[in-house]
Amino acid sequence: MFFLHPLPNLTDASSSAFMHPSHLLLSILLLSTSAHAERMSWLENDRIKLGVDLDHGGAVTFLASVKDGANVINNFDMGRQVQLSFYSGPVPFEANGQKPAEHWRHIGWNPIQTGDDFKNASRILTHENDGKQIHLTCVPLQWPLNNVPGECTFDSWLELDGAVVKARARLTNTRSDTTQYPARLQELPAVYANAAFPRVVSYMNEKPFTQDAVSAAPSPKGKHPWSFWTGTEGWAALLDEKDYGLGLITPGRVHFTGGFAGKPGPNDTHGNSTGYLAGQALEILDHNISYEFRYELVLGTVQEIRARAATHRPQGSPSWSFTQDRQGWHFQNARDTGWPAKGHLHVLLEQDDPQLISPQTFWQAADAPYLIIDAAFHTKQKQGIVMWQQHGTQGYSAESKISFPIIADDEFHRHVIPLSSIPSYRGGMLRLRIDPVSGAETGAWMNVRRIQLSAKPE
């Protein structure tokens, strides 16, 4: 299932007591959890000004053009801002005898950077600002519970490049629950902008980086104001009527969620109406994982946002090397031996219909007619299956698959699979699914070092 960031409270007319101090010149600063002498930390250049709130986990609460100083970030409550938010099991999540409210039961384990739904703020552990880069570490809180730390830390590194905020983020887990829970959709990151930017746009078609026309995000289905889409140029934006606003760039990722909730209105940082974006990825978050990702925020026109995204254009066809981690792959009816990987993934194939599923990406079938799987198998079964999801479809069709012979002698071999021999392998592609075996088998396993889409069978 797809899980959304906590929905905006569209019935509560209250506003936060959020106040922004005047600009402070900061040198390198280490901030303890008891010292709140400076609430905000700032970076500024000749294009934009960025502020993070040190009383709320270091989330981005201010971003403005220096021309007008107007903050575009929404701060209606502690579930907004630009912030880190991660998801795992169990669902529902309980701690210290607390149970989530019924409307948060589906959220599960969900530490977020700013704080929780009870208005408790996350703690800053360290903060540094040398005038060029902000680095901070916080202990996040579980959103649906009252003042419950996440048994993890968040790190953020932020710097400016023209009208761009370049960001690196890290989750470091130290959970006492060592269960390997199924993959969940992550917010990478969550981005909330003000009511002045109600238009949600992206490039969603099969000709990325060719100046093909951009599109409005699809309309939401059901009661939720958010929808999902594939942005094949790796960006999405919240814009005003003049095509100006806040862009989110997610290098290497093309899956997005977002939308607009409420009514278009003024650029009010405390207003309830808001636009929302998040980069998406299905990830297994182990109890001890160190998980990093990068993103960029761009304050500018849609043309400027798109031009910046083009600087991150992928080179070559997708390829994944599993020497240290899963590279965004996850499993159905299977599990591996946890994080970190030690040269390869060791995947146990003891359930019916085990599956390895790639992250969403984008490639042209004509550029990658072959799939190469560098793997070792321990099984009595002889055949595996590869499936692919085509751009514009919701899943895997019966025609979009090919069988391949398994070399099951416990040794590594390159299994070369001619995808283009199947007529449906044409046009734009989004992701792969590998079914190494068809049925449950006690003791069966697969070690996989590399999976590569290739123009040649070598």
N, C-alpha and C positions, 0 to 999 in steps of 0.2 A: 504494500500500500504506500501511497504518497502521503507524507505528513508535512503539514504546513507550520510555519512559524506562528506563534500565538497571534490570533486575529485581533485587529484593532477593536477597542471598546467603543462602539458607535452609539451607546446609550448613555455613557457617563459624561456629563457635561463639565466635570471638573477639569482643571488644568494644573500642570505641575508647577511647583514653586521654583522652576529652573531659572537661574540668573547667570549672566555672563559678565565676568569682570573685564576691566579694560586690558588692553594688550600688555603683557609683561615680557620683558627680555629675560630669557632663561639661559643660564649656563648649565653645565652638567649638574643634575640634581638627583639625589637618591632620597626617595620618600618612604618613610616607614609607615606602617598601618595606623599609627597614632598621630602622625604629623600631617595636618591639613592646612599648612600655612598658605599654600597656593593651590587653588582649586583647578585651574586650567593650565594646560601646557600647549604652547603655540609654535607653529612654523609659518613663515611668510616669505614670499618672493614677490617679484614684480607683477604676478598674475593672480595668485590666489592666497588665501589665508586659511589655515587649518587649525582647529582646536580640539583637544581631547580632554575629557572630564576626569580628573584624578580622584574625585569622590565617587565615581561610578565606573570603576574597572578600567578606565582609560578608553572607553568607547568614543568614537568620533561623534561629537555633538555640534560641531561648527565647521562649515565650509562655505566660503564666500569669495566672489571676485573682489579684488581690491578696488575696482572701479566704483562699486556701489556698497560694499560691505554687507550685503544682504545674505543672511544665513539660509541655505537651502535645505538643511537637515531638519527632520521632524523630531521633536522632543516632547510629544504629548504625554507619554508615560515611559516607564523603564523597559518597555518591550519594543521601542522604536530605535532611533539613532542609526549609526552604522556600526555594527557589532558582530562579534563571533558568537556562534550558536551551534551546538553539536547535539546529535541524537544517538541513543543506543537503547538496549533493553535493560531491565524488563519493562513491559508495558502492561499495566500501569507501574510507575516507579514509586516506591514508598521508602521512607527513611526516618529513623528516630521516632517510630510510632506514628508518623504522619502519613495520611493518605491524601492524594490530590483531590480537588473538587471534581465532580462528575464531568464537567466540561473540559477538564485537562487530563482525563484518564488516558486518552489516546497519545499524549505527548511522550510518555515514558521518561527515560533518563535524558534530561535536557538542561545542562548548565549553559547559562548565557552570560555575556561579559558585563552587562550593566548592573544586573541585580535580579530580584524576583518579583512575583506578582503581588507580594505583600509590602512592597516599597523598601525592602532591605537592599542596601547597595553592596556590590562586590568589593573585595579588598585589594588594594594595590600593594604588591610586595616590593617591587623596585621600579624606579622610573629614571630615565636618563634623557636629556635633551641637550645636544651640543650646538643647536642652531641650524643643523643640517638634517639630523635624523632624531626621531623620538623612538626610544625603545622602552617598553614597559612589560611587567609581568603582573598578572592578577590571579586571585583565587575566585572563580566565578561561583554563582549561586544557582541552585536548581529552580528554574522558573516557576513550576507549579507548587512548590513547597515553601514553608515559612522559615527563612534564614538557614537553609541547608547547603553547605559547601559542596562542590561537585566532585571531590576527591580527584582533582586535576588542577592544572594551571594553564592559563592562556598567555602567550607571548605575542606582542605586536611590534613590528618595525615599520615606521612610516617616514617617508621623505617626499620632497616635492621636485617635480621636473616640469617647468612651465606651468600649464594649467592642469597637470596630472598629479594625483597622489599615488605614489608607488607603495604597495603594502606587501609585507610578508607576515604570515600568521602561523602560530604553532599551538597545537593541543598536546599537552604532556599528561598522560593518564597515570594515576597511582591508585586505581580502584581496588578495594578489598574483595569485591566480587570478581572472580577470575573467569566467569563464564564467557565463552565466545558467542555473543548474540548475533543474530542475522544482520546483514547490512541494512542501514537506514539512510534515507535522504538527508544530506547535510546542507546547511545554509552557508555558502562560501563566498562572501559573508551575507548577512542580512542588511539591506539598505532601505532606509525610509526617507522620503523627501516630502516637502510641503505641498499644500493643495494647489499652489500655482503651477505645478508640473504634472497635470493629469493624463497626458498622452504617453502610453506605453508602446515603444516601438523597438524593432530589432530587424536584422536581416535573417530570413528564415528559409530561403530557397536554395536551389542546387548549384548556383553559380557564384559562390563567395569570392570576394575581392575582385569583382569585375564591374563594380558600380551599378549592378542590377538594383532595382527599386527595393527600398525598405518597406516593411509592413507593420501594421498595428498588431499588437499581441492579440491572440484569440480571446473571444469572450469567455468568461468563467462559466462553468457548468455547476448547477446546484446553488446552494446558499453562500458558498465561499466566494469572496471577491477576487481570489487569485486564480490564475490559469497557468498551464505549463506549455512550453514550446522549445523547439530546437533552433538556436541562433547560430547558424553555421559559420558566421564570422567571429564568434566568441565575444559578443557584446550585446547589451540591451540598454535602454535609456528611458528616463522620465523627462518629458519635454513640455514646454509651454506652447502657445499657438504660433510662436515665431521660430520653432525648431531649436530652442535653446533649453539647456537643462543639465541634468546629472546623468552621466553614463557610467555603467559598470562593465569593465573588461575582465574576462576570466580566461587567461592564457591556457590553452590546452583543453578547455571544457566548453561544451556547446549547449548544455542543458540548463534551462532557466525556469524560474517561476516568478510571478509578479502580477501587478494589477493596480487598480486605484479603488479606494474605499471612501465613501462619503461624497461630497460635492466639490467641484473645482472652486477655488477661492483665492484669497490673498496669500502671500508668501509669509505665513505665520508659523514660526517654529513651534508654538504651543498649540496649534490648531489640531482638532481631532481628525479631520479629513487628511488622507495621506496616500502617496504612491509608494509602492513596494517593489523591490527587485531582490533576487537572490540567485547566485550561481548554485547549481545543484550537482550532487554526485552521490551515488549509492556507495557507502563505505562501511566496512567492518571496523569498529573502533575497539581494539583489544584493551584489556584491563591495564596494560603497561605500554601502550603505543605512544610514539612521538610522531604526530601527523602534521605535516606542513602543507600550506598552499599559498599561492600568490594571487593578488588581484590588483586592479587599478581603478581609481575614481577619476573621471574627467569632467570638468566643469566647462561647458562650451556648447557649440552648435552640433547638430547631428553629424555634419560633415567632419568636424574636428574629432568627434568621438570615434567615428568610423575610420578616419585616417590613422588614429593612434592604434586602434585594434589591428589594422593591417601590418603594423610593425611586429606583431606577434604571430603573423601568419605561419602555420605549420610548414615545415620543410620535409618533403617526402611523405611516404605512406606511414600509417601508424605502426609502431613497433614497441613491444613491452619486454623489458628485461627484469627478471624477478630475483636479482641477486640480494636485495635487502628488504623489499616489501612487495605488496600485491599490485602496485602500479594502477590502483583503481579497480581491479577486477574483484568480483565477489562470487558467492556460491549459492546455489539452491540444492538442497538435499545432499550436501557435502560440507566438509569443513577441512581446514588445514591445521597445522600444529602451532599457529600463532605467530605473533610479531616478536622480534624481527625475523625475516627470512634469512637463511644461512646458505646463500648461493643458489637456492631454488625454493619453490613452493612444494611442500609435501602435502598432497591433497588426499584425504581418505575417501574411498568410493564404496562405502558399505551400506548406503541407502539406495532405494529405488530411484532411478532416473537422476543421477547426480549431474550437476551442470556447473560449468565455469562461464561467467558472463562478463564481458568486457565493459569498461566505461563507455559512455556515449561519446562519440567523436564524429568525424565526417571525412569520408574519402570517396573518390570516384572509382567505381569498379574497374574501369578501363586502365587505371594506373596501377592496379594491384591484382592481377589475375591469379596469383598464387598465395596460399597461406602456408607458412612454415612453422611447425610446432616442434621445438627442441625439448623432448621429454623422454622419461623412462616410465614404463608401465609394469605393474605387478598385478596380473589378472589372468583368469582363464578365458576371458571373452576376447573376441577377435576383431570387432569392428567398433569404431567410434563414429560420431556424427558431428558435423559443423553446420550451424545455421547462421543466417544473417538477417538483420532488420534493415529494410530499405527506407530511405528518406520518404517521409509522408505517410508511413504506416505506423500502426500501434503495436505491432508485435512481429512474430515469425510466422510466415505462411507455410503451408505444406509443401509448396514448390521451392522454397528458399532453403534448401539443405543439400548436403552431399555426405555420403559415407566414405570413410577411409580406413585402411587396414592398420591395426595396432601391431607394433613390434613389442611383444610382451616378454622380454627376457631380463628385466630389471636394470638394463643398461640404457644410457642416453642415446637416442637416435633422432635424426631430423625427419619428421613426417611431412612430406611435401604434398599439398592438397590443391588440385587444379580447380579453383572456384569457378573460373570462367567457362568450364565445361558444362555448367548448368545454365540454361537460358535465362532464368530469373536474376542471375547475377549481372545486373546492368544498371547504370545510372548511379545516383548518390546512395551511399551506405552510411548507417549510423552506428551499428555495433555488431559484435559477434557473440555467439553462444556455442560452447563446445560441450557435447555430451560424450565423455570419454568411454563410458560403457552404458549399457541399457538397463541393467538390473542390479539389485543389491548383491554384494558378494563379500562375505566375511574375509577380512585381511587384504582386500584389494586397495591399491593406491596408485597415485600418479605423481611423479616428480617432474616439475616443469621449470625449465630455465629461461626460455624465451619463446614468445609468440610474435610472428612478424608477417605483415602483409607485404608482398614483394612483386616487382615487375618480372622477376626471373625465378626459375625453380632452383635457386642456389644461394 
